Each structure stands twice: as structure tokens, then as C-alpha cells.
Amino acid sequence: MAEESRKPLRFTTQSSITTRLVLSTLTGRSIQITSIRPNSPSSPGLAPHEISFLRLLEAVTNGSQIDISMTGTTLRYKPGLITGCSPGSGAVSGVIRHETPAACERGVSYFLLPLCLLAPFSKAPFNILFTGPGTITSATPAGDMSVDSVRTAILPLYAHFGITNNLELRINRRSNPGATGRGGAGEVQLVFGTQVRLPKTLHLLNPGKVKRIRGVAYTTGVSGSNNARMIEAARGVLNALSGDTYIYSDVSSAPFVASADRSQPGWKTKTGLGFGLSLIAESSTGVVYSADVASPVGGGEVPEDIGARCAWQLLDVVAMGGVVPLSAAPTVLVLMAMGSEDVGRVQLGKGVVGSEEIVGLARDLEMFGAAQWGVREAKEGGGDEVVVSVVGKGVGNVGRKVA
């Protein structure tokens, strides 16, 4: 039996790779992932952003072992202890500096969301500085939300689990995706200083009514008038539904990166030009819904279309129902599963529970030893919402255990 328990859990394809690595780290179970883009003719195996995440995971843990096959199509991961920025972890002046590669196509939120799940269970606080030519702070075509939405819609969720102090996400330099959809040269710093023994049991069943709408319109290296045009279009949709709507405008200069032209050594060029809009709707019970739209990499879409599309996207998210939107549901469900050995309940829309991402998460949690979820119809919600009951695994923070 002991030998069976030491065998790594086996998964296939690169789907949900960050979630599986996070669950492996939290539960201490080794995993092996095979068939990672085996049929890709140009770039088989792990992508640059996935390798970058593995390096980041190695930096915030101690004793982790990562083995990658020659072709990059097979990954074996043995987790270590989550140490954060503790002395001797490689942090300089208490800060771990992580440089994303220029070929990165994913936004910073691709790294931030799994890091925030690991941080409460760390031995020491997290203080990570994301920099380098591949750092993108806006929403991306791959589906990543902007850093603004992580700050305003994801981090507040941790307060429901008793994680409230010293949480900060700073955008030091903004950036949209580069001309080819890769790279951006932005800079973001995550400070996560609250470490707990066990997250509190969650009971969140009342979505309430939307009482106010907030947002951030941002431009990087382009005219600031684009912000005013996006805000006007968004308010044209939202003002009829909410009398308390305020959208902040942020105008930033474009970052510079080293020129790829070898005939001009030392020259720098602008990158990450574009604009976008991040909106959140807050209800009377503190529930937050979010939406994100950024200008396409190739251009061709006017700011008015971006603003209106983001507003309608926000309304679609609210219409799905529940107390947690699809973008935040994995964070809440993982924290509930890793919390104290008690039954937590959360009300979600049927469209959220039935999505491919959430169904896959439920299967992955069961693979790692978590209990199956209980699902029943919600008493309120017009038949479009369900109550999901999750029994905590009681994993807790190994670094804070008292002998």
C-alpha cells in the first residue's frame, strides 16, 4: 500500500497544467503529465509560458524536483515545501524577481492566479516582481484576465476565507501584447503577506443585487482619448442599469525593449501598444463580477466597440447568476477543498458548474484525494443556480504546523 501511495498521479495533455501543479504542491502528491502537444509540427512539448511557470514554482518552493523529457512532451513533478520569500530561498532583499521570456503569449494573470492559491499555505510571505520582455498586464487573446481584474475581483475573495491582511498587487508598468501577440515588457509586483493554518469554511449563498459598477480604462503608448471613447460607450450601456458607475482612466507610455535589428546594436523599440477596459460589478452582499476586453493585436477595432463589448460581457457574467463568476470559481473551489474538514457551500450558476473548466477541476480534485461535490438546486435563482457543497481536505499549511 505504501508503494502504491508513492506512485505519481498520471495526467495527459497540457490542459489545466497550472492547476494540476498547484494541487500537487498543496497535497504533496507527485504527478506525471504526458502527451504535451505531441503532434505539433513546429513547437511540440511545453510552451515558453509553461516553462516559465515551472521556474517560478521552483523559486517559491524548496525541494521540488522537475524532470522534463528531451522532447518536452513529458513532465514529472515532485513537490517540495512552499517557502515563499524565506531566507535562503533565492530572494534578494526579500523579493523574488521573475523574468518572463519574450516569446510568452500569456498575461501575468496566468502566473498570478496559481501563485495566490499557493501563498496562504507558504512558510513565509510572497513578494514576487514580474518583469522582463514577456510581461503582459492587459487581457490577452488566450483568455487571460487583466491584472486590474485580478486586483479588484480575485484578491477580495480571499477575505471570505480569513485572508485579509497585507495583500497588494502593484502595476509598475503597463503593457498590452506586442505586435505578434507575444511579449509586452510590463512590470507587476505581488505582495501576499497573509499565511494561515487553514482557510475558513465558506458559506456564500446570497448574490444580492448589483449596487455599483467600477472599472479601469487603460491605454499604453497610444492616445489617451481612447479611454474617454471606451468609457462613454460603456456608460451608454450601463447607465440605464446602474446609477453608481465610475470608470477610472489610466494613460501610460509604452515600454521599450532591445531592438531585434542586429545592425543597430543598443537601439530600443516600443512594444505593448494598445488599450483596454476592465469592469467589475459589486452587489449589496459583496459579490463581485468582472469582465475584460483589450484591443486586438492586429488592431482594426475602435475604442467604442471595446467599451460596449466589455459592458455587454459584464452583463452576461451577471446574468449567469451565482455568487462567483466563472473566472473566479476555480480559486474559490480549490480554497474550499483545501480548507478545514467541514462542509462549505457556495451558490453558482448552472452555466458555471457545467463549464469544461469546472468539470475538469472537479475530476482533478478527486484524483488528488478530495471528496466529491454535492450539488442541489438553489432555493432562489429561478432554477438557473445550484448550491455546491464541498468538504475540506484539511491539508492546511505544513510550514505553520506546531509540533
N, C-alpha and C positions, 0 to 999 in steps of 0.2 A: 504493500500500500504506500509506503514511503517513497518507493521508486516511482510509482505512478504519479504521486503528487508533485514530484520534481520535474516531470516531463513538461516541456513548454507547450503552451496552447498554440494551436495552429490556425492560421488565417490565410486567405488568398486575396490577391489583388490589392491595389493601393487605396481602396475605398476606406474612408474613416481611419486613416493611418494615425493621425494625431490623437484621436480619441482612444484608440487601442493602446497607444504608447502611454497615454496618461493613466488609463485604467491599470495597465501593467505596473506602472510606477507606484500607484496608490495601493494596490493589493499585494505587490511583491511577487507576482507571477511572471515567469519568463514567457516570451512569445516568439513565434517564428512566422514570418509573413512571406509567402511565396507568390509566384506569378505576378510580379510587379511590372506591368507594361511589357510582357514578353514578346508581343507581336508588333511593337513599334519599330518601324524601319529606320528611323532617324535617331531616336533617343530612348532606347529601352532602359528599364530599371528605374531607380529613384530619380526624381526630378531635383533641380537645384534647391527649390524651397524645402523639399523634404529632407535633403541632406543638411541644409542649414538648421532645420528644426532639431535634427538629431545632435548636431554640435551644441545647440543651445541647451538641450536636455542633458547632455553630458556635463555642461558647465554648472548647472544648478543641482546636480546630484553628485554623490560620492560613491564610487564602487560600481558604477554602471558599466556593463560590457556590451559593446555594439559590434556585431560581425556582419559584414556585407559581402556577398559573393562577387566574383570577378566581373560578372555581367551586370551587377546591381539589381538583379531581379529577385533576390532572396535576402531577407533581413532577419537576423536573430538578435533579440534584445533581452538582456538580463538586467533587471532594475537594481539600483542601489538606493541609498538613503537620500532623501531630499534635504539638502543642506542650505540652499539659497545662497546668500552672500556672507556666509560664516567665514571666520578667519581661516586661511589656508585653502579656500575654495577657488582661488584664481581671481577674486575680486580686487580691484585697485581702488584704494580709498573707499571701500565699501560698495563699489559699483562694478557690475559685470558689463563689459562693453561687447555688444554683439553686432558684427558687421554682416549685413545681408548681401549676397552676391548680385552682381549686375544683371544676371540672367533671371532673377526672381520675378515671377509673374503674379505672385500673391501679395495681398496687402498685409500691413503689420498686424491686423486683427487675426490673421491666420496663426500668428505666434502668440498673440496676447491672450486669446480665449483659453487655450490649454494651459498657459502659464498661470493664469488667475485661478484655475482649478487646483494646481499644484501648490500655490503659495500658502494657503491656510494650513497645509499639512507639513510645512517646512520647519526645519530646526531653527533657522534664522530668517530675518526679513528678506524680501526680494527687492533689489534695486537694479533694474536692467535698463541699459541705454541702447536703443536700436539706432544704428547708424549705417553708413555705407551706401554704395551706389544703387542698391536694390530696395531701399526702404520706401514704401508707398503708403501714405497716410489716408488717402481717399478710398472710396468704394472702388472695386475692380470688376472687370467683366467676368471673372471667375466666381463671383458671388460673395466676395468678402465685404463685410460692412466697413464703414469708415471708422477711424479712431474716435471721432466725435460721438458716434453711436455707442461704441464700447464704453466711453466715459459716462454718457448720460443715460444709457439704457441697460447696460450689463452690470457695471460695478454697483449701482444701487441695489441690485438683487441680493448681494451678499449680506445686507443689513437684516434680511429675513432669517438668516442663519447665525446671527450674533456676531458677524464680522463687519465692524463699522469703522474702526479707528485707523488712521494713517494709510488711507487708500488714495492714491493720486496717479493721474495719467496726464503727463505734460506733452504737448505738441510743440517742440522747439523749432521745427522747420517743416512746413507743409510740402506735400508733393503729390501730384497725380501720376498715373503710369506714363512712362516715356513714349516716344514716337512709335516704337514697335510693341508696346504693351508691356515692356519689361523695364524694371528699374525705376527709380524716382529720386533718390538721394535726399529723402527727408530725414527727420530725426525725432524720435519719440522716447520718452523715459517713463517707465513703470515703477512706481513705488508701492509695495504691498507689505505693510508692516504689521498686520494682524495675523498671528498664528494661534490656533485654537486646538484644544484636545479633541473635541468632537463638535461638528456643526449642530446647531439646534434643530429639533424636529420641526418641520414646516407644515402649517395648516393654512392654506391660502385658497379660499373658495369664493370670495366675493369680488367680482371685477369692478363693480361700481359704475359710475358714469364719467365720461370724459369731461374734465373741467377746464383744462388749459392745454395749449399747444405751444411748444418751443422748438427752436431749430437753429442751425448754423448754415449760412450760405458762404461758401469759400471760393476764392479764385487764387490761382497760383501762376504768376508770370503773365497774366492777361488783364484786360481792362476791368477795373472794379465795377463798372456799370453793369457787368453781367450779373453781379449779386443783386442789384436793385431789380433787374428784369426777372430773375428767378423768384425773388421774394414777392413781387407783385403778382406773378402768375400763380404762385402757391396760395397767397392770401385770397385771390379771386375764387379759389375752390373752397378754402377752409373758413373764410369769414362768415359764410352763411350757416355754418355748423357750430362755431365756437366764437364767443365774443372776446376771449382772452388768448390772443395769438401774437406771439412775438418771435421774430426770427433775426438773429444776430448776423452781422456782416463782417467777414474777415478777409482782408486783402493782403496777400503775401507775394513777395518776389520769388522768382523761380530759382531753385538751387543750381549750382554749377558742378559739372563733373569733368574729368580729364577727357580731352578730345581723342577720338579714335583715329584721327588722321596722324600717321607717324611722320609726315613731312612737316608737321607743325608741333614739335615737342614742347610741352609746357602749356599749350593752349587749353582753354576750358570752354565748354559749351553749356548752354542752358538745357535743362531737361525737366520733365514732370509738369509741363504746362497744361492747364485745364481749369475746370470749375465744377462745382457740385453742390448738393444740398442734402443736409441731414435733418430729419424731423422726428420729434417724439410727441406723443400724446399721453398726458398723465391723467389718471382717473381720480375720483374722490376717495378711493381706498389705497392710493399709492401705486397702482398698477401702471406700468409704462409700456407703451407700444412704440416701435421705431420703424423708420423707412429711410432708405438711402438711394440716391441716384447721382451718378457722376457723368461728366461729358465723355462720349466715346473716344477711343484712342485716335481714330481716323478723322474726328471732327464731323461736321455735317449736321449737327443738331443744335438748334438755337436755345438760348437760356430759358425762354418762355416754355418750351416743351419740357425741359428738365424740371422746372419748378412745378408745372402742372402734373407731370408724371409722378413725381415724388409725393405730391399731395394725394393723388388718387391711390398710390401704393399704400400710403398710411391708412387711408380709409378702408382698403381691402384687408389690411392686417387687423384693424379694429373689428371689422365685420366677421372675421374668422372666430372671434369670441375667445373665452377663456381669460385667465389672469396672466398668462405668459405667452408671448408670441413665439413663432417657430424659431426665430433667430436666437432666442434666449432659453428655449426649452431644454436643450442638452445640458446647459450649465446647471439649471435647477434640478433636473432629474439625477445627474451624477452626484451632486452635493447631497441630495436626499438619500441616495443609495449608499453613500459613504458615511452617513451620519450615525447617530446613536441607534441602538436596536429597538426602535419604536416605529409605529406606523405613521407616516406623514401623508398628507393628502393635498393635491393641487388640482384645480379645475382647468381643463384645457379644451380647446375647440376640437371637434372631430377631425377637421382638416389637418390639425397639428399632429394629433396622435396617429392618424393614418398615413402620415408622410413617410417617405422612404427613409429619411434620416432618423426619425424617432423609432421606427420599427427596427431598423438596424442597430440602434443604440440599445434597445431592449434585449435583443439577441446577444449583443456583446456583453452586456452586464450579466446576463445569465451564464455565459461562458466563464466569466471571472468569479462566479460563485454567489452573485447577488440573487435575491429572491425575485420571483416573477411578480409582475404588477397586477393589481386588482383594478378592474375598470367597470364602472357603472354609470348609468345615465344621471346627469345632474338634475336636481330638482328645479333649478332655474336655468334659463338659457334657450328656451324654445325648442328643445330637442336637438340642438346643434352642439351641445357641450357635454363632456363626460368628466367624472371625477376619477383621477388616477391615484391609487393608494400604493405607496412604496415603503417597504420595510427596510430600514437601515441595516447595513452590514456591520457597523461598529468598528470600521477599520481604524479611524482616528489618526492622530499624529504620533508616529513612532518616536520622533525626536523629542517629544514632550512627555513621554511616559515616565511615571515616577516609580522607581523600583520599590 
